[in-house]
């Protein structure tokens, strides 16, 4: 019957130290959340102002995208000072006040730690690029030109073109996996590791509860700078794409520019630092194509590296029972004692409602079904601001783009600005209440109609469904960190059980565009149907009756 028989090794009772296990994390993109000074860019005071709203959702933690000092070439993912707040977002005092209020409301604070690379305006890089003999000369990845003057190898940048930039002062190339203004740190140098860990300690001492680690598998590179081989033509053998198919980055098998074995020892050093503090956690972003789940297993297993990771596996167009079942089963098969964080959306991908719908009339139904499924999976979950309103991807004009990725590949790839437009608070206010000035990205009219204040008045809104679903999840221990087993069903039905401490729950989701009946195996005995929020599925005997894109839950 069950095709995922492995039992988890999660503890029977959670402690404060493992609050992250099964947590619901709400991602805040600060520049698009709430502006309080009229400059059109969200700020930390705006986050503080809106914390009661976040608390009302029933989440356990917030993840703040970068707010550090930065020239903003990549919207803050190019850090020039790891230990200060960029003036556009406020001050360290504003951060402290925000964190104090979050903790008062019972919300943990996770910050985005971008340590695989810095800005080219970081003092470390300014010194490193000045000569080959200065104290930080080896703090970044430098390589010699080939005899014909070309780059050291064939590595590609995710943002397009070679991953190497020529530096005239040193007459060498430096590595950048992203923008040319984002040079990669050399983690083979112990001094770099020490310096990075010092910046982590700065925020631990300040009281943050955890770190989301950007591009966590990019820290180390192959010391020999060997060429990456081409991507295998056989899709079954290919490592998969972490970039749109218009990007030549996806034409390589990235064996040498990321996911190096030395990274495991650094992650152990990082974990040892966090273990000196009570109740701190890490969640790593793993972009590694078809190897992602294997990498996740390596990075979270053993209890001495990361607490959890998330991959891009559910951040693509796949919204089918087969895809979800395959991802979860693969993780449970590979990972004996690690933990995963599932997400359908974030600041880097097209909003999942747009990816999953087959027509505009499905927006509300798919938005509701998505969170019903996500909340029932084994693992922690991450929500992205605005998904609780059912926001779709914004369709922006080229002249409105701010994302260098989208500008580089327009029009075949429009970049990430479509999921980064401002949060909509008030349907009757200019720019939906986000700012009194001109917003850094436009607020789509179709988003304004879905504003928080409008949905607050609607008992059957997507927002109400999110709140009810997260409350349902919190009320049932098996949904937090219980065991999970799939039930063999029809192709377009997702069915599984969750079990912990004597309570066993059944979930059945119809992902077909049309109603259907599902006959349960004879050994599945339903004791009582439970009112899964927003779902109209019923049961008679062993047959579950499911409307289109709907679900059913019962206690066994």
N, C-alpha and C positions, 0 to 999 in steps of 0.2 A: 504493500500500500504506500508507504512513505518512501520517497526517494532521497531523503536527506536524514539518515538515521543518527548522525553523530550527535552526541550530547555535549552541551557546552560545559565549560569548567568555571562559569561565572559563580561568584559566591552566592549563597542562599540569602544573605541579608546584606544590604548596602550600608556602607559607612560614609561619613562625611568625606573621607579621602577618595572614595570612588563615586562621587556625585556625578561624574561625567559619564558613567556607564548607563546608557539608556537615556541620557539627557536630551532635551530639546533645545537647540541652539538657534538663536535668531540673528542673522547677519545684518548688520547696519553698515551701509555705505555712507559714511558721514557727509561727504560733499553733496549728497542727494537726499538727505533725510529731513533736516529742518534748519533753515537759515534764520538767525536771530538779529543780524546786524544790517540786513538789506543789501549785502554785496552779491547776492545771487548764488552763494556757495554755502552749503550746510556747515555747521560747526559743532563743537563739543557742547556748548550751552544748549544748542538745539536738541542734541541727544538727551541731555539731562531733562529738558522740558517735556520730552515725549516718553520718558521712561515709564510713567504710569500706564500709558497705552500699551507698551511692550509687556509690562507686568500683567495687564488684563488679558493677554493672549494665553497665559499659563505656561510660558517658557521658563527654562531653568537658567539660561545664560545668554549673553549677547556676544557676538564676535564683531569687533570693530575693524573694518578695513583701515589701511595705514593713515595715520594722522601726523606722522613725524615730519621734521624739517625736510623739505624736498623742493627741487626746481619744478616738479610736477610734469616732467616729460612723459611719464607713464602713470599719471594720476596718483602719485605718492608711492608707487612701487619702485621708485628710484630714490633711495634714502640718502640724505646728506648729513644727517645727525640722528643716530638711533635713540638718543636720550633727551630729546626735546620735542615740543609740539610745534608744527608749522604755524606761523601767525594767522594764516587764513582759517585755521581751525580753532585758534584760541591760545591758551597758555597751559603750562603744567598745573597751575592752580585750577583751571577749568576742568582738566582731566581728573584731578583729585576730587573735585566736587561731584563730577559725574559718577565716579566710581563709588563714592560715599553714598550717593543717592541710590545707585543700583543695589548696593549691598543692603541698604535699609529696606528696599523692596524685595529682598530675597533673590536677587539676580546676580549670578556670577559674571565676571568680566574677562573675556578672552581678547587679546590683541593680536594683530597680524604682524608676525615677525618675518621680515624679508631679508634673509642673511646669505642667500646664495650669491648676491651681487649688491653693489651700492650704486649711487649716482656717481657720475664722473666729477661731480663737484664736492664729493666727500673729501675731507682733509687727507684721509688715508691714500686715496687715489692721486690727489694732487701731488703728494710727496712721491708716491711710487712712480709716477710717469716722468718725474723730473730728471732721473738718471738711472743707471744700472747699479749704482753703488750706495744709494741712500738706505737708511735703516728699514724702509718699507719697500725696497725694490722688489722683493719676492712676495709681497702681500697679494698680488693679483696674478692672473695667468698670462704670462708673456711667452711669446714664441718667436723664433727667427724666421725671416723671410726665406723662401726657397731661392735658389740661385737666379731664377728669372723674376724675382721680386714678388711673387704671389704668396698667398697666405700659407701658414705652416701645414694645414691639412684641409680636408673637404667639409669640415663641420659647418652646419647651417644655423642661422638664427631663426627662431620661431617667428620673428617679426619680418622675415624675408631677407634673402641674400646671405652672403657669407657671415659666419659668426666671429669674424676677425676684423679689427680696425687698426690701421697703421698709426703709430705714434712717432712723430718726427724727432722728438727730443731723445728718445731711446733708440730710434731706428729699429724698432721691433713692433710686432703685432700684439694686441691684447685681445683676450677672448670676451665675447659678450653673447650669451645665449638669447638675449632679448634685444633691446635697443642698443645702438652704438654708444649711447650715453649711460649704459648700465653694465659697467665692467664686472666680470666675475672674480670673486675673491678666490684666493688660492688656499684651500683648506688643507693641502698637504703641509702647509707651514703651521707648526704648533702655535706660533705667536698669533696667527690669525684666529685660530680656534679660541685661544685665551681671550682675545679682544672681543670676539663675538659673544662668548659666554659672559663676559663682564657686562655687556649691554643687556643681556637677558636678566642678569642678577639685578641690574638697576630697576627693572620693572617688577621683579619679584619682591624686592625690598619695598617697593611702592605699594604693593598689595594686590597686584593683578592675580587672577585665579588661573590663568592659562594662556597658551599661545597657539595660534593657528600658524603653522609653518609653511610659508609660501614655497612652492617648488622644492620640496624637501629632498627629492632624489637628485637634485642638480648640484649639490654642494661640492662633490669631487669630480675631477676629470681624469682621464687616462694620462699618466705621467709621460708616456711615450708619444702622446699626441697622434695615435694611429688613426688612419682614415676609417670612417664608418663605411660598412658595406652597403650596397643598394638594398632596398626593400625587396623581400622575396616576392616573386610573382604569384606564387600560390598563397591565396588569402589565409589558408589554414596555418601557414608557417609564418605569416607576416606579423610583426609586432604591433600593427595597428597604427592609427594616426592620432596625434595630439594636436593637429592643426587642420584647417579646412583644406579640401583637396586642390584648391588653387595655389597652395603654398608648397614650394619645392622641399620644405622641411620634411614633409611626409613621404618623400621618395627615398629616404635613408632608413636603415636599421640602426638605431641609435645605441650602439654597443659601447661606445667609448667616451661620449660627451656627457653622460649622466649615468646614474644608478651604478656607481662603482662600489666594490666591496668595502673600501676603506670607510665608507659612510657609516657603517654599522658601529664602528668604535666611537666615532664622534657622537652618534645618537646616544650611546651609552654614557658618554661624558655629560651630555645635556640632561639625560634622565637623572644621573647622580646629583646634579645641581638642583633639579626640581625636587628631588626626594629629601633635600635638606629643609624643605618648607612643607607645611601642612596643606593638604587638599589642593595641590596644583596639578594641572593637566596639560597635555599637548595633543593637538590634532594636526596631522601632516597631510599636505596636498601632494598626491602622487599622480604625476602624468607620465605614464610609461607604456602607452599602447596596450597591446594584449598581455604584456607582462605585469600590468598594474597590480592585479590581485596577488601575484607571487611576491612582488615588491612589498605590498602591504603586509603580507604574512611575515616577511623577513623583518620589517620595521616595527611590528607590534608584538611579535611573539617573544616569549621568554620573560616578560615583565621587567626588562631592563633597558628598554628603548622608548619608543613612543607609546602613549596610552592608546591612541587610536589614529586611524588615517581615513581619508576618503579619496576615491578615485573618480575618474570621469565616466565610469561605466554606466551610471544612470543619468548622466548629463548630456546624453545624445538623443536621437529621435526615437529610440526604442521604448515604446510603452505597450508592451505585450506581456502576457503571462510567461511565455517562453523566455523572453529576455530577462525579466526580473528573476524568475526562478533560476535561470542559469547563473546569473551574477551572484545571487545569494548562496546557491549550492556550491559554486566554485570557491567562494570565500570560506564557507564552513568546512569544505573538504581540505583546503590548503592550510587553514589557520587553526591550530590546536588551542591556543590560549590568547590570541590577540583580539582586537575589537575594531569594528568598522563604524564609520559615520556615513549614513546615506543622505543624499540630497538630489533633488530634481532640478534645482536652479541655483545660480550664484551670479556674481558680477561679471563673469567671463563668458557666459553662454546665453543663447537665445532663451527667453523665458519659457518655462516648460509648457504652459498652456498653449502657446503658439506652436511649440514643437509637437504636441500630442493631439491637438484637435484635427478633425477632418472637415470642419466647417465652422463658421462663426456662431452658429446656434448651439454648439457644444461647449462653449467656454465655461459656463457655470457648472455644468455637469462634470466636465473633465477636471476642473479646478477642485471640486469637492471630492471626486473619486481619488484624485492624486494624493491628497493629504490623508484620506482614509487608508489607502494602501501603505503610504510611507510610514504612518504612525504605527502600523501593525507589524512592520518588519523588525527582525532582530538586529539591534544595533542602536547607536545614537542617531539622531536626525538633525539636519540643519535646514532651516527655512531662510529664504532670502526676502528682504523687505519688499512688500507689495504683493507677494504671491498670495498672502492671506486676503487680498482684495480681488484676486483673479485677474491681475494685470497681465495684458498681453505685451508682446514685443513692440516697442515703438518703431514706426517707420519714419526715419529721419532723412532730411535732404543732405546732400553732400556738404553744403556750406554750413550745416549745423554740427558736423562731426568734430569731436575733440580727441578721439581715440587714434593714436598713430597707427595702430594695427589696421583699422578700417580705412583710414586715409591711404595707406600703402597699397591695399588690395582692392579698393573700390573700382568698379561696381560689383565684381564677382563675389566679394565678401565685404559686408558693411561694418564689420567690427563689432565692438561691445557696447557702444553707446546706447543702442536700442533697449538694453536691459538696465541702463544706469540713469534713466531719466528720473526727475524728482518724485519723491513720495507725495501722494495726494491726500490732503487732510480735509479740505473744505470745498464742497462742490460749488459754493456761491462766491468764493474769494478769488482774487486775481492769482494766477499761478497755483491754484488749488491750495492756498495757504502755506506753500513752501517758503516763499520769500515775498518781501515788499518791493524788491528790486527786479532786475532782469535775471532769470535763472540761467545757470551755466549751460544747461541743456533745456530745450523747450519742453513744456508740459503738454502732452497730447490731449486733445479735447475728449477723446474716448476714455482716457484715464480719469479725467476730472469728474466725469459722471459716476465713477466708481469710488469716490473719495470716502474716507473713513466716516465722516459725519452722515453721509447718505446711507451707508450700509449699517450704521448703528441703529437706524430707524427700521431696518428690515429684519424680521426674525428668521427669514430663510435665506439671508445673504451668505456669500462665501465667507465673509468675516465671521459671522455667527457660527458657521459650520466649523471653521478652524478652532474657535474657542471651545465649542462643544466636543470636538474630536480630541483635542489635547487634554481636556478634562477627563474624558472617557479613558484615554491612555493612562493618565496618572492614577485613575481609580482602580486599575487592574494590573497587579504586579507582574503577571506573565508578559505583558506588553512592554515592560521596561527592560528586563534582562532575562526573560524566561527562554527555555529551549524552544526550538522551532523545527517542525517537520512538515514537508510538503505532502500533499495528497494527490495522487494521480487522477487527472480529470481531463476534460476536453481541452483542445488547444487554446481556446479563448476564455478559459476560466482559470483563475488563480485561487488555489485553496491550500490552506495550511493550518496547523495547530500551533499554539503557544502555550507553554506549560511551566509553572513554577509553584513550589510550596503547596502542592495538592490541588491547585486550580488549573484547569485545562480549558482553553478557549479554542473555538473553531472560527475561522474566517473564510468566506467564499466571496470572490469578486468576479462579476461578469464584465468582461472588457470588450464584449461584442456590441456592435451597433444594432441591437435588437434583443428582445427578451429571450430567456432560455431557462430550461429546467436542468438541474444537476442532481443526479442520484448519488447519494453518499455511499461509501463502502459499508458493508454490513456491520463491521466492528466499530463504526462511528455511531455512538449513541448520544443523542442530544437530550440533555436534562431540561434546559430551558433556553428559549431564544432571548437574546439581549438586544436592547434598543441601540444599535450602532448608529450614531448621529447621522442624520440625513439619508439613511439607507432604508429602502422599502422591501427588501427581500424577506420572504416568509418560508416556512417549512411545513410540510404535511407528510407524516411518515418519515421516509428517508429521502424525500425529494425536496430540494430547495428551489423555490421559484424566484427568479431574479429579473427585475426590469432592466432596460438598457443601461449600461454603464452604472451599475449599482452593486450593492453588497449585502452581506448577511453575516451576523455574528451570533454565536451560541456558546453556552457553557456545557461542557461534556462531563 
